[in-house]
Amino acid sequence: MNPENILFIDHASAVGGAEQSLLLILQHLDRTQWQPHLACADGRLAQTTQSLNVPTHIIPLPRLRRSRQFSRDWHVGSSAISKLARRIDAKILHANTVRAAIYTAPAAKTARRPFLWHMRDFWLSESRPNWLWTDTWGKRFLCLVAARVIANSQATADHLPCAGKVTVLPNAIDVSRFDPNMDGRTLRQQYNIPQDASVVGMVGRLRPWKGQHRFIQMAAQVSQQMPETRFLIVGGSSFGVEDGYAEEVQAAAVKSGLDNRLIFTGHLDDVRPALAAMNVFVHPGDPEPFGLVNIEAMAMAKPVAAFAHGALPEIVVDGETGLLVPPNDMEALATAVLTLLRQPEKVREMGRYGRQRVQNQFNIQRYIRQLSDLYREILKQP
């Protein structure tokens, strides 16, 4: 029996969290059952996909929001997806991002193929829209056309108007790539961090909702009581967004008085050495639809200190794999970090429980089984 063709669609050229999850799916799908194809813009995502021996089709999907060429771009992109789906006889069109879904919805109708919308965000835009009605109507349209919708967390699913079509499928990682015994000394040496110093860190693109400015506030409070602590901010602007936030964060770092105790690594292709160098991982951002780096940190046996909002309560078990505090309570976040730093044995215990939780709940093998079941369910629909 020949494998069924699944056409994945993603608008990005760079590789962000959604694309990391997609690449993991492409890598681990059972090729005896499913043959993945990817339609995307030219760039790093396409190049990486080709290296996985996945047929890759270059179809630019330009930004539609506030575009003067909305109708033209939407028609051209959707038509290209529809023609490709028919040409390769794709059995399912799996849209990996919101923009991809907007292009894919009419394409699936034209090609008469089922459309699977993978929703990884709370909103159709990058942040909460000024006009919520536009978001609601857009979601209703995509829900109407989609055969099924995947939400990456219950927090994401709660923002969707079609509960009957939604399957919650939390993001996953290849746990075998994350070794809790990895030596963090190399990274410490690189940034002149004493080997016996406690290190508190975060990972995320330099964007306001990732919360680097809050991390600096927390670090300043922690440093007052534990001045030997070092702080790592890992991440850059991988999508080339220039809005002044990076400069704002750098200015906040100077004002904090942390000096060489606060280190910016910039973007790292591999965050595992940085996670290995940390004692405590902090997630100081806005509510997250998921937050993949949290399970990566847990897989490296690091306790997580975070705000109890978004999908974080679905990931972190408070008091067992980390500590959750009231949203935006900077004093509580600093206290949580101090509590962990002062209890190294508790930190190790939480780290063990965290890795075990990821192995049980967020491993890619479990994810692929559930995704394959969903594909089969869609193909059985009339």
Secondary structure by P-SEA (a helix, b strand, c coil): cbbbbbbbbbccccccaaaaaaaaaaaccccccbbbbbbccccaaaaaaaaaccbbbbbbbcccccccaaaaaaaaaaaaaaaaaaaacccbbbbccaaaaaaaaaaaaaacbbbbbbcccccccccccccaaaaaaaaaaaaaaccbbbbccaaaaaaccccccbbbbccccccccccccccaaaaaaaacccccbbbbbccccccccccaaaaaaaaaaaaaccccbbbbbbbccccccccaaaaaaaaaaaacccccccccccccccaaaaaaaccccccccccccccaaaaaaaaabbbbbccccccccccccccccbbbccccaaaaaaaaaaaaaacaaaaaaaaaaaaaaaaccccaaaaaaaaaaaaaaaaacc
